Amino acid sequence: MIKKDLSIDFCGVHFENPFCLSSSPVGNCYEMCKKAYETGWGGIVFKTIGPKSFVVDEVSPRFDILNKESTDFVGFKNMEQIAEHPLEENLADIKRLKEEFPDQVLIASIMGTNEQDWEELARLVTEAGADMIETNFSCPQMTSHAMGSDVGTNPELCAKYVRACKRGSSLPLIAKMTPNITDMVPCAKACKEAGADAISAINTIKSITDIDLERKTAMPIINGKSSISGYSGKAVKPVALRFIQQLRDGIPDLPISGIGGIETWEDAAEFILCGATTLQVTTAIMQYGYRIVEDMKNGLMHYMEEQGVDHLSDLVGLANKNIIPAEALDRDYKVYPEFNLDACIGCGRCYVSCFDGAHQAISFDSETRKPTCDHEKCVGCHLCSLVCPVHAIGMGEIVLKEGRSGQPSDKHPFNKHWL
């Protein structure tokens, strides 16, 4: 079995591996967190703890999913709020977990309604033994506008509450940011300037996943009504990676804990290459259980072996320099598709998609049921390769556009869909 060093240092705290439970239903109590530690997770962000003054009163049902054809759900809607257990019980759970698992990382997520709340909660979780604090500025389904994602869109509030937490604790502080904002960088900068040691991103995206066509309301339905709430799962990964890249561009030296659609080792590797140091998971655990961490760790170690890397930290941020502004991309050449006719099943999807959705560059022989490409019309968009159900269309000839004098690479652009 391949063994690689998956350990990582994040804000001065050592993690055995980068995989953590995110602050959510999957880390809601002592029993759940204990099982996660025993299964091999590198850390836990205990479900967000609020002040005594805030009473959690949940709806039922509180979840919905977004399906695509016969696949497992690609998106998950969650209407749950912060930890429903009493403050004293949550603090006791944190203390017990640290006593029984002193070498495992425990991050306390907190959320207050004012500066006094934030300062007091920071002090209490520190006394309970937490290793780090995560400030939840981003939950989109709180019933109070003084809490959650409304805070995370306001740089002044973010900074004020970070400073309050710093008055209550000297532990490393992670500010958890909301994606329900055009640009996350100003709020993240405000957090850093106020004393935050790192950022975690992203929390869930405000959403409506489905409308019940008969009852004419959103899902899930609570006594005939519903509401907008947080969206997570595989479907949000592209949004999460975008924000992490922008954070690395805007604040290059700020450590990031990546969240948003991590289900597989490939997802994990993508977040690390984009600049995340640790990783947080919820929705995949709700689908498959804590044991998925075994698959993710094993896959990541095999990837490290293929890359000739012994330490996970050597991979952090390697993709950042290759993700550049759109206006800086090389536009001097185009790449024609190449058809593997031996693998082609003659379904005609490439022809239909090109004609109806692209540039009418593919012809289809109804007798042989084989496609051909007209290079005079083809612009090299590669929609055809993306819709091919057997991945029989890949990257072919690279040519300079007329009048261009650039030098296209002698290597074809990578296409993970190529057979």
Secondary structure as UniProt FT lines:
FT   STRAND          8..10
FT   TURN            11..12
FT   STRAND          13..15
FT   STRAND          19..21
FT   HELIX           25..27
FT   HELIX           30..39
FT   STRAND          43..49
FT   TURN            52..53
FT   STRAND          63..66
FT   TURN            69..70
FT   STRAND          75..78
FT   HELIX           87..100
FT   TURN            102..103
FT   STRAND          105..110
FT   HELIX           115..128
FT   STRAND          132..136
FT   TURN            140..141
FT   TURN            145..146
FT   HELIX           149..152
FT   HELIX           155..168
FT   STRAND          173..176
FT   HELIX           185..194
FT   STRAND          198..201
FT   STRAND          205..207
FT   STRAND          211..212
FT   TURN            213..216
FT   STRAND          217..218
FT   TURN            223..224
FT   STRAND          229..232
FT   HELIX           234..236
FT   HELIX           237..250
FT   TURN            252..253
FT   STRAND          256..259
FT   HELIX           265..273
FT   TURN            274..275
FT   STRAND          278..281
FT   HELIX           283..288
FT   TURN            290..291
FT   HELIX           292..307
FT   HELIX           312..315
FT   TURN            316..319
FT   HELIX           320..322
FT   HELIX           326..328
FT   STRAND          333..339
FT   TURN            341..343
FT   HELIX           349..357
FT   STRAND          362..365
FT   TURN            366..369
FT   STRAND          370..373
FT   TURN            375..377
FT   HELIX           383..387
FT   TURN            389..390
FT   STRAND          393..400
FT   TURN            402..403
FT   TURN            416..417
//
